């Protein structure tokens, strides 16, 4: 599943697959891999979500873009819980900077997705 998520990311970036379809496929596989407690799956999931956000911002689909960006931020918060402390620090700093520049809608989406995915992807799911 993680390999499929990475492959979908590579194909979308290389424009060998449709940006939206390739990234949505990647989101699906990354979510499945994340349920196995693999922090890398959360990172690739966030990459796919961020990519989808930028695509939708470019087409003036702001609400959809905010949803994808919020999902990326919520997932990265969960990844910070699973990563070793030495790796999580940099991620937490990046998230803090992103949150400072985020709209209230993006922050609300981040909270929604963090709460939604926490039982399956969060540290408590693998305790």
C-alpha positions as CSV (number, residue, x, y, z in Angstrom):
1,X,0.0,0.0,0.0
2,X,2.8,2.4,0.8
3,X,4.6,1.5,-2.4
4,X,1.3,2.2,-4.3
5,X,0.9,5.6,-2.6
6,X,4.5,6.5,-3.4
7,X,4.1,5.3,-7.0
8,X,1.0,7.4,-7.4
9,X,2.9,10.4,-6.1
10,X,5.7,9.8,-8.5
11,X,3.4,9.4,-11.5
12,X,1.4,12.6,-10.6
13,X,4.6,14.6,-10.2
14,X,6.0,13.3,-13.5
15,X,2.7,14.1,-15.2
16,X,2.4,10.4,-16.2
17,X,-0.9,10.3,-14.5
18,X,-3.8,12.8,-14.1
19,X,-2.9,15.1,-11.2
20,X,-6.2,14.7,-9.4
21,X,-6.9,11.1,-10.1
22,X,-3.3,10.1,-9.3
23,X,-3.3,11.9,-6.1
24,X,-6.7,10.6,-5.0
25,X,-5.5,7.1,-5.6
26,X,-2.4,7.9,-3.6
27,X,-4.5,9.3,-0.8
28,X,-6.5,6.0,-0.7
29,X,-3.4,3.8,-0.5
30,X,-1.6,6.1,1.9
31,X,-4.6,6.0,4.3
32,X,-4.6,2.2,4.2
33,X,-0.9,2.0,4.9
34,X,-1.3,4.6,7.7
35,X,-3.7,2.2,9.5
36,X,-0.7,-0.1,10.0
37,X,1.2,2.6,12.0
38,X,3.7,3.6,9.4
39,X,4.6,7.3,9.8
40,X,5.9,7.5,6.3
41,X,2.4,6.7,5.1
42,X,1.2,9.8,6.9
43,X,3.9,11.9,5.3
44,X,3.0,10.7,1.8
45,X,-0.7,11.2,2.6
46,X,0.0,14.8,3.5
47,X,2.0,15.3,0.3
48,X,-0.9,14.0,-1.8
49,X,-3.4,16.2,0.1
50,X,-1.2,19.3,-0.3
51,X,-0.8,18.6,-4.0
52,X,-4.6,18.4,-4.3
53,X,-5.0,21.6,-2.3
54,X,-2.7,23.5,-4.7
55,X,-4.5,22.1,-7.7
56,X,-7.8,23.3,-6.3
57,X,-6.5,26.7,-5.3
58,X,-5.3,27.2,-8.9
59,X,-8.8,26.5,-10.2
60,X,-10.4,28.9,-7.6
61,X,-12.0,26.0,-5.8
62,X,-11.1,27.5,-2.4
63,X,-13.4,25.4,-0.2
64,X,-12.2,22.2,-1.6
65,X,-8.6,23.4,-1.5
66,X,-9.0,24.4,2.2
67,X,-10.4,20.9,2.9
68,X,-7.4,19.2,1.4
69,X,-4.9,21.6,3.1
70,X,-6.6,21.1,6.4
71,X,-6.5,17.3,5.9
72,X,-2.7,17.6,5.3
73,X,-2.2,19.6,8.4
74,X,-4.3,17.3,10.6
75,X,-2.4,14.2,9.3
76,X,0.9,15.9,9.9
77,X,-0.1,16.5,13.5
78,X,-0.8,12.8,13.9
79,X,2.6,12.0,12.2
80,X,4.4,14.1,14.7
81,X,2.9,11.9,17.5
82,X,4.3,8.8,15.8
83,X,7.7,10.0,14.7
84,X,10.8,9.7,17.0
85,X,11.2,12.9,19.0
86,X,14.3,13.9,17.0
87,X,12.3,13.9,13.8
88,X,9.0,15.2,15.2
89,X,10.6,18.5,16.4
90,X,11.2,19.8,12.9
91,X,7.7,18.8,11.8
92,X,6.1,20.5,14.8
93,X,8.0,23.7,14.0
94,X,6.8,23.5,10.3
95,X,3.2,22.9,11.5
96,X,3.4,25.9,13.8
97,X,4.5,28.2,11.0
98,X,1.8,26.8,8.7
99,X,-0.9,27.3,11.3
100,X,0.1,30.9,11.8
101,X,-0.5,31.6,8.1
102,X,-3.6,29.4,7.8
103,X,-7.1,30.7,7.5
104,X,-9.7,29.8,10.2
105,X,-11.4,27.4,7.7
106,X,-8.1,25.5,7.1
107,X,-7.5,25.3,10.9
108,X,-11.1,24.0,11.4
109,X,-10.6,21.4,8.7
110,X,-7.2,20.4,10.3
111,X,-8.9,19.8,13.6
112,X,-11.8,17.9,12.0
113,X,-9.4,15.5,10.1
114,X,-7.1,15.1,13.1
115,X,-10.0,14.1,15.2
116,X,-11.4,11.8,12.5
117,X,-8.2,10.0,11.8
118,X,-6.8,9.9,15.3
119,X,-8.4,6.6,16.2
120,X,-7.0,4.8,13.2
121,X,-3.7,6.7,12.6
122,X,-2.8,8.3,15.9
123,X,-0.4,7.1,18.6
124,X,-3.2,5.8,20.7
125,X,-4.2,3.4,17.9
126,X,-0.9,1.7,18.2
127,X,-0.3,1.8,22.0
